[in-house]
Amino acid sequence: MDTSKVQSRRGAFTRRIWFQKLPDQPTITTPLLRHSEAFLNAERARLAAQPGLGFAGLLVVVPLAALLAFGPDGAESAVLILSPLMTFALPVLSMVAFWWEDWPGSTLRPGWSALVDTLLIAAAGVALAAVGQMTVGHSDVSGLFDPTPEIGSAPLYPAAMPLGLAVFTAMLQLTLVCEGWPFKRLPRLVAGFAALALSWGLALLVQYTAYGFRAPAGSGLIGQDGTFSHEDLSAVFALRGAWQVWFFIVWRGWPLNKLGRRWLRITLGNLLVFAGTAFSFALLDGLFGVAARTILATVTRFSAAGLLVAMFFEGAFRSRMSAAWERATTLFVSVVVGAGLFGGLITYAGTLTWTTSSAEGWVSHVCVNALGSGVLLHVGVSRRWPLKGTTTPVQRSAAQNRSSP
């Protein structure tokens, strides 16, 4: 077949991605037996490239994460400015990666695709951060971008952090745990926007019913009388994110993905995540008296490590051991990597001077925003560009379908 015709057909297919509906299950949680032969062939190609592909990805993401960890003015300014801006961008990143399959960047060449999608996500993150600022205070440019804002300028950190984390974890809940429901029947573009809007609605519900915040005098922020402080809520949402990463990324939905009925998978998945979050917070905060900021830093390092191991080194253990041993090994390696990550970061942060933020806040920023977003950008959005030997967005989408487009 003429190569130009093939490329033309692929380009047309890519442009139609946003008209398509979501697959029956998210790709990452679909058992191999339910995948098409085209997907399995692409999967074997990825397996053959591991673990070298994963180590090569680290060379791409770790330098970027280091830049984001410190920003232009040091660690504390990164926490005060980059942390909230990137937290509000994470739901958009999830939408582009999981709901839109890299659209609109998928219409372009890989390098331009990564650049366009990253700029889109960054711009949307700033816009949504401005909405978050108006929720906790009022609109003010100094509060968005200045680590030492003017008096009365409504800084985002830490007042708006629970809102941003609530939106992000709600988006992951809809994407992975709820498998895109209730927006399955909508085109991808509309479904992604709908999921983002619902995530914001759920987060605002929590914001106005459970959030307690004592606004400092002259800060420009609005005080609230809810039960939970910003540190408590941030810890709760970080725990929910850790449970989501554990079962739906590290273990790829097991054992719930074996169930044939969608309603049963979704119901049990939500029960698992919410019950696990409540139990772990009650255990750590109530029984052991662990400070909320310590919980936040501890569980976010596990989430970052889980993303690194399960997405960068996807399938690295699969050809070398049984499925049960693969799950156990992936979880063990994630815990070990997370422990090393936390130990190194918290030790270094202890050597720095903190005034407005804290060492635990910086560790959380590095794990969630610098490393976590870097992994999702590299694997989920840019499809591991500029590395070679990986599938394109078109091939990945085509492989998910039971029949050719």
C-alpha positions in Angstrom: 0.0 0.0 0.0 1.2 3.5 -0.8 2.9 5.0 2.3 1.4 8.4 1.7 -2.1 6.9 1.7 -1.5 5.1 4.9 -0.2 8.2 6.6 -3.2 10.2 5.3 -5.6 7.6 6.7 -3.8 7.6 10.0 -3.9 11.4 10.2 -7.7 11.4 9.4 -8.2 8.7 12.1 -6.2 10.8 14.6 -8.4 13.8 13.9 -11.5 11.7 14.5 -10.3 10.4 17.9 -12.3 13.0 19.8 -15.5 11.8 18.1 -15.0 8.3 19.4 -16.4 6.9 22.6 -14.3 5.5 25.5 -13.4 1.8 25.4 -15.3 -0.6 27.6 -12.6 -0.5 30.2 -9.6 1.8 30.6 -6.6 0.4 28.7 -4.5 0.1 31.8 -7.0 -2.0 33.8 -8.3 -4.2 30.9 -7.1 -7.8 31.3 -4.8 -9.0 28.4 -7.4 -11.6 27.4 -9.8 -8.9 26.5 -7.4 -6.9 24.3 -7.2 -7.1 20.5 -4.4 -8.9 18.8 -3.1 -5.5 17.5 -2.8 -4.3 21.1 -1.0 -7.5 22.2 1.5 -7.1 19.4 2.3 -3.6 20.5 2.5 -4.8 24.1 5.1 -7.4 23.1 7.1 -4.7 21.5 7.1 -2.6 24.7 8.0 -5.7 26.8 11.0 -6.4 24.5 12.3 -2.8 25.1 12.2 -3.1 28.9 13.8 -2.3 31.3 16.0 -0.2 29.1 13.0 1.9 28.0 12.2 2.7 31.6 15.7 3.8 32.5 15.9 5.9 29.3 12.6 7.6 30.5 14.2 8.5 33.8 16.9 10.4 31.9 14.1 12.5 30.3 11.9 13.1 33.3 14.4 13.4 36.3 16.1 16.5 35.0 12.7 18.1 34.3 11.5 17.1 37.8 14.7 18.7 39.3 13.9 22.0 37.6 10.3 21.9 38.8 11.4 21.0 42.3 13.4 24.2 42.7 11.8 26.6 40.2 13.6 29.8 39.3 14.0 31.0 43.0 14.6 27.9 45.1 12.7 25.2 46.8 10.3 27.3 48.9 9.3 29.5 46.0 8.6 26.3 44.0 6.2 25.2 46.8 4.5 28.5 47.0 4.0 29.2 43.3 4.6 26.0 41.2 2.9 23.6 43.6 -0.6 25.1 43.4 -0.4 26.0 39.7 0.7 22.4 38.8 -1.8 20.8 41.1 -4.7 22.6 39.3 -3.2 21.5 36.0 -3.1 17.8 36.9 -6.8 17.2 36.2 -6.3 18.7 32.7 -3.3 16.5 32.2 -5.4 13.5 33.2 -8.1 14.5 30.7 -5.7 14.9 27.8 -3.8 11.6 28.6 -6.7 9.3 29.5 -9.8 10.8 27.9 -8.5 12.5 24.8 -5.7 10.0 23.9 -3.2 12.9 23.4 -5.6 15.0 21.3 -5.1 17.7 20.0 -1.4 17.0 20.0 -2.0 13.7 18.3 -2.7 15.5 15.0 0.9 16.7 14.9 4.4 15.1 14.8 5.6 13.6 18.1 7.8 16.6 19.1 5.2 19.2 18.3 2.5 17.0 19.9 4.3 17.0 23.2 4.9 20.8 23.1 1.3 21.7 22.1 -0.3 19.5 24.7 2.1 20.7 27.4 1.4 24.3 26.6 -2.4 23.6 26.6 -2.2 21.9 29.9 -0.1 24.7 31.5 -2.4 27.4 30.2 -5.5 25.5 31.5 -3.8 25.0 34.8 -3.2 28.7 35.3 -6.8 29.5 34.3 -8.2 26.9 36.8 -5.8 28.1 39.5 -7.3 31.5 39.0 -10.7 30.0 39.5 -9.4 28.3 42.7 -8.0 31.7 43.9 -11.4 33.3 43.5 -12.9 30.4 45.4 -10.7 30.9 48.5 -10.3 34.7 48.1 -10.4 37.0 45.1 -8.6 37.3 41.8 -5.1 38.8 42.0 -2.1 38.2 39.8 0.4 38.8 42.6 -1.2 35.9 44.6 -0.8 33.6 41.6 2.8 34.2 40.6 4.6 36.0 43.4 6.2 34.0 46.3 6.1 37.1 48.5 2.8 38.6 47.3 1.5 42.0 48.3 -0.8 42.4 51.3 -4.3 41.3 50.5 -3.4 39.5 47.3 -5.0 36.1 48.2 -2.0 33.6 47.8 -3.0 30.1 46.6 -0.7 28.3 49.0 -1.8 26.7 51.2 -5.4 27.8 51.2 -6.3 26.4 47.7 -4.3 23.2 47.9 -7.1 21.0 49.2 -9.4 22.2 46.3 -6.8 21.4 43.7 -6.1 17.9 45.2 -9.8 17.2 45.4 -10.4 18.0 41.7 -7.4 15.8 40.7 -8.3 12.8 42.8 -12.0 13.1 41.7 -10.8 13.1 38.1 -8.7 9.9 38.7 -11.7 8.3 40.4 -13.9 9.0 37.4 -11.2 7.9 35.0 -9.9 4.7 36.6 -12.3 3.6 39.2 -15.5 4.5 37.6 -14.1 3.6 34.1 -15.4 6.8 32.6 -19.0 6.4 33.8 -21.4 8.2 33.6 -19.9 9.7 30.4 -19.3 6.5 28.5 -21.7 7.2 25.6 -20.4 10.7 24.9 -17.7 11.5 22.4 -14.2 11.7 24.0 -13.9 15.5 23.8 -17.3 16.1 25.4 -16.8 13.3 27.9 -13.4 14.8 29.1 -14.9 18.2 29.6 -17.9 16.6 31.4 -15.6 14.6 33.7 -13.5 17.7 34.5 -16.7 19.7 35.3 -18.1 17.0 37.6 -14.7 16.7 39.3 -14.8 20.5 40.0 -18.4 20.2 41.2 -17.6 17.4 43.7 -14.5 19.3 44.9 -16.5 22.5 45.5 -19.0 20.5 47.4 -16.3 19.4 49.8 -14.8 22.9 49.8 -18.0 24.5 51.1 -19.1 21.8 53.5 -16.0 20.3 55.1 -13.1 22.8 54.7 -12.1 24.8 57.7 -9.6 27.6 57.2 -8.7 30.6 59.4 -7.7 33.3 57.0 -4.7 35.4 58.3 -5.4 39.1 58.8 -4.8 41.1 55.6 -4.3 38.0 53.4 -7.2 38.6 51.1 -8.5 35.0 51.8 -11.9 34.0 53.0 -12.2 32.1 56.3 -14.3 28.9 56.4 -15.8 27.1 59.3 -15.7 23.4 58.2 -14.5 20.5 60.2 -11.2 19.7 58.5 -8.1 21.9 58.1 -6.3 22.3 54.9 -3.6 19.9 56.1 -6.2 17.2 57.0 -8.0 17.5 53.7 -4.8 17.4 51.7 -3.7 14.3 53.6 -7.1 12.6 52.9 -6.9 13.3 49.2 -3.3 12.2 49.1 -4.3 8.9 50.7 -7.1 8.5 48.2 -4.6 9.1 45.4 -2.3 6.4 46.9 -5.1 3.8 46.9 -6.0 4.7 43.3 -2.4 4.3 42.2 -1.9 1.1 44.1 -4.9 -0.9 42.8 -5.6 0.8 39.4 -2.1 1.6 38.2 0.4 -0.6 40.0 -1.9 -3.6 40.0 -3.8 -2.5 36.9 -7.2 -3.0 38.4 -6.7 -6.4 39.9 -8.7 -8.2 41.2 -11.7 -6.1 40.3 -10.9 -6.1 36.6 -11.6 -9.8 36.4 -15.3 -9.2 37.0 -17.4 -9.2 33.9 -20.2 -6.8 35.1 -19.2 -3.1 34.9 -21.6 -2.0 37.6 -20.0 -4.5 40.0 -16.5 -3.4 39.2 -17.3 0.2 39.7 -19.2 -0.3 42.9 -16.6 -2.5 44.5 -13.8 -0.2 43.2 -15.3 2.9 44.8 -15.9 1.0 48.1 -12.3 -0.1 48.1 -10.9 3.3 47.5 -13.2 5.2 49.9 -13.0 2.6 52.7 -9.3 2.3 52.3 -8.8 6.0 52.5 -11.0 6.4 55.6 -9.4 3.4 57.3 -5.8 4.5 56.6 -6.5 8.1 57.7 -8.2 6.9 60.9 -5.3 4.6 61.6 -2.5 7.1 60.9 -4.1 10.2 62.3 -6.3 8.8 65.0 -4.5 5.8 66.4 -0.9 6.6 65.7 -1.2 10.4 65.9 0.9 11.0 62.7 0.8 14.7 61.7 -1.2 15.4 58.6 1.7 17.0 56.8 3.8 13.9 57.5 1.0 11.7 56.1 0.9 13.9 53.0 4.6 13.6 52.3 4.7 9.9 53.1 1.9 8.7 50.9 2.7 11.0 47.9 6.1 9.5 47.7 4.5 6.0 47.4 2.2 7.4 44.6 5.2 8.9 42.7 7.1 5.6 43.1 4.1 3.6 41.9 3.8 5.7 38.8 7.6 5.5 38.1 7.7 1.7 38.5 4.3 0.8 36.9 4.3 3.2 34.0 8.0 3.7 33.2 8.8 0.0 33.6 5.5 -1.2 32.3 5.6 -5.0 31.9 9.3 -5.3 32.9 8.5 -8.2 35.2 5.7 -9.8 33.1 7.9 -12.0 30.9 10.0 -13.2 33.8 7.4 -14.4 36.4 3.8 -15.3 37.0 1.1 -12.7 37.2 0.8 -13.0 41.0 4.6 -12.6 41.5 4.6 -9.7 39.1 2.0 -7.9 41.2 3.9 -8.6 44.4 7.2 -7.6 42.9 5.8 -4.4 41.4 4.3 -3.4 44.7 7.5 -4.3 46.7 9.7 -2.3 44.3 7.3 0.7 44.5 7.5 0.6 48.3 11.3 0.4 48.3 11.7 3.1 45.7 9.2 5.3 47.6 11.1 4.8 50.9 14.3 5.8 49.3 12.7 8.7 47.6 11.2 10.0 50.8 14.4 9.4 52.8 16.5 11.3 50.4 14.1 14.2 49.9 13.2 14.7 53.5 16.8 14.6 54.6 17.8 17.2 52.0 14.7 19.4 52.9 15.8 19.3 56.5 19.0 21.2 55.5 17.0 24.1 54.1 15.3 27.0 55.8 11.5 27.2 55.6 9.3 30.2 56.5 5.9 30.0 54.8 6.0 26.4 53.6 7.6 23.3 55.1 10.0 20.4 54.3 7.0 18.0 54.1 5.2 20.4 51.7 8.3 20.5 49.4 8.5 16.7 49.4 4.8 16.5 48.4 5.4 19.0 45.7 8.4 17.0 44.3 6.5 13.7 44.4 3.1 14.8 43.0 3.9 17.7 40.8 7.5 17.3 39.6 7.7 13.5 39.4 4.1 12.5 39.1 3.2 15.0 36.4 6.5 14.3 34.6 5.6 10.6 34.4 2.1 11.2 33.1 3.4 13.8 30.6 6.1 11.5 29.3 4.1 8.3 29.1 0.5 9.3 28.9 0.7 12.5 26.7 4.0 12.5 24.7 4.0 8.7 24.4 7.6 8.5 25.6 8.9 11.0 23.0 11.7 11.5 22.1 12.5 7.8 22.8 12.1 5.4 19.9 10.6 2.0 19.6 7.2 2.9 21.2 3.7 3.0 19.8 2.1 6.2 18.5 -1.2 7.5 19.8 -2.9 6.4 16.6 -1.5 2.8 17.0 -2.4 2.8 20.6 -6.0 3.8 20.0 -6.3 1.5 17.1 -5.1 -1.4 19.2 -7.8 -0.8 21.7 -10.6 -1.4 19.2 -11.9 -4.8 18.4 -12.1 -3.9 14.8 -10.1 -1.6 12.5 -11.4 1.9 12.1 
